[in-house]
């Protein structure tokens, strides 16, 4: 018996077998149960996510000999012939090869014919965006008012190229890319059923390489089975895909963050001796940086990811969020330009050396220092044990460290990025209660003050004052003592002083008298010594 590839052998035969498209399956099943059959459906999504499969299952539901149902019997002659592609009233049309208006008109001529022995005649037009404009126009009228025995199913990977007039006549369902965990779980099930030995990490590599497509994953699994002689190991699959395990990726990133140029070059030379797909390897580096960025904001979110969480968290402690974004952007640009380099090896190496160059030495050392300080940072209970201060006494002394009078000078000393500092400059200190410091902030600024800004401000304030206080914001549009208002008042005084100085300048007055001119006070600007 001839071998059947995994993608065809394990193609879902009913809605219960469809993976990762529950939002589409549920809607279709409900419409079938309620006997509300639409005249035309539009299925969109990238390759290998189930568009054609769902179209075939829907056709079985419409024409099953057991009756119209959300769960076809799969054993009647109609269900079997639809699965085999021999059902007379199911027409699959490849729009890429039949895109001309004449061919579309020929197809539409058959629409008026009633089904041979089934309830519905179904037309599946795959890659419908490939139809010419004239073909779309020829299809429009029939699509809007088809005979009651006709159902159109349009499938496309590029819905933006489909005419809006066509889309408006269809029920549109957007199929999602499958997540790596969904792909891994499905591969695990299929390979166990196929009695193929595999390491868990090997199917994780295949799942990532599939990029959301189950069909691509199954095709790669077929290839991996042949390549590794039926035993899927991480090393064999990595070699086949031309990628490296994540420990190598972590090693490269660690060398960059640590500015360890010697070990980085050594690692790059080691990699150059392997058969590596460099664009794919850059994808893995970008993926790791993405997880690092997530770890900075919410380490708990990594629990949903299929990745070495300990490795990511370890790297996240050695690089700040801003530098992570810089490295990610360098990697994106490098991936785009890698084919412009004399060779991909050189393009990849230059990209990593560019990342190394963009890691300031001072920031690396500062990052290490902050991590060390955070690890040994005493809590309010432990501060100044020799002085005999209790926790209650210490919290009462927060007000001595920061109050309305010194808030402006404290603000100027905080280490904040420009965006956060600009927002906080509109805040006034209201009061200090126990270990909580309350600030007022205008309503329009509160709307754009997100969790990242709050965290950066709280961390910077605590580091500067050597305390562990919580920050709370209250909405108040009257922030008289905010650093921003104080700065404006000082600026206004300087302008007023400058205007008076100009008015007393006899030489300037003579010039103005001769020219019959005047000083426009709104254009007077004092000399600036710096920004906030």
PEUR-V345828 format. One line per field, one symbol per residue. ss: DSSP state (H for helix, E for strand, - for the rest). phi: phi as a letter, one per 40 degrees, with the letter a starting at -180 (. if undefined). A space follows every 10 residues. Layout:
ss->???
phi->???
//
This chain:
ss->-----HHHH- ----HHH--- -HHHHHHHHH HHH------E EEEE------ HHHHHHHHHH HHH------- ------HHHH HHHH-----E EEEE------ HHHHHHHHH- ---------- EEEEEE-HHH --HHHHHHHH HHHH-----E EEEEEE--HH H--HHHH--- EEEE-----H HHHHHHHHHH HHH---EE-H HHHHHHHHH- ---HHHHHHH HHHHHHH--- EE-HHHHHHH H----HHHHH HHHHHHH--- HHHHHHHHHH HH-----HHH HHHHHHHHHH HHHHHHH-HH HHHH----HH HHHHHH---- HHHHHHHHHH HHHHHHHHHH ---HHHHHHH HHHHHHH--- HHHHHHHHHH HHHHHH---- ----HHH--- HHHHHH-HHH H-----HHHH HHH----HHH HHHH---EEE EEE--EEEEE E-HHHH---- HHHHHHHHHH HHHHH----E EEEEE----- --HHHHHHHH HHHHHHHHHH HHHH-HHHHH HHHHH----- HHH------- --
phi->.ccbcdcccb cdbaccccbg bdccdccccc ccccfbccca bbbbiccgbh cccccccccc ccbccchcac bccgbccccc ccccgbccbb bcbcccbbcc cccccccccc ccccccabcb cbbbbcfccc cccccdcccd ccccbccccb bbbbbacbcc ccddccdccb cbbccccccd cccccccdcc ccccfbcacd cccccccccc fgbccccccc cdcccccbfg bcbdcccccc cgbbdccccc ccccccccfc cccccccccc cccbcbccdc ccdccccccc cccccccadc ccccccaccc cccccccbac cccccccccc ccccccbccc cdaccccccc ccccdccccc dccccccccc cccccbcccd cccfcccgcc cccccccdcc caaccbdccc dccccbcdcc cccccccbcc abbfbbbbbc addccccbcc cccccccccc cccccfbbbc bbbbcacbbd ccdccccccc cccccccccc cccccccccc cccccfbacc ccccbcccci bd
//
